[in-house]
Amino acid sequence: MWSQTIRRLSTSALTRVRHPKLRRSTHYATLTDKDVSFFERLLSSGRTITNPDECLPFNIDYIKSCQGQSQLVLRPKTVD
């Protein structure tokens, strides 16, 4: 089931592919191992996701027309 969802979601083109002239601002940092370690220490266990397959659903917009490339997902403690 999960692999079918990933396969369906991964058909969306990366935004950088769909819009090759757009460039990421140099004002934004690039994710480092130090950043990931910081969030893993800050948040309780299991609230960070770094596995690319598990990050994929979070990188697809709600109408499934664009795909991002985030390498880290921070999960909330609660959605209430």
Secondary structure as GFF3:
##gff-version 3
##sequence-region A 1 80
A	DSSP	alpha_helix	2	9	.	.	.	ID=ss1
A	DSSP	alpha_helix	15	18	.	.	.	ID=ss2
A	DSSP	alpha_helix	33	42	.	.	.	ID=ss3
A	DSSP	beta_strand	48	49	.	.	.	ID=ss4
A	DSSP	alpha_helix	52	55	.	.	.	ID=ss5
A	DSSP	three_ten_helix	56	59	.	.	.	ID=ss6
A	DSSP	beta_strand	73	74	.	.	.	ID=ss7
###
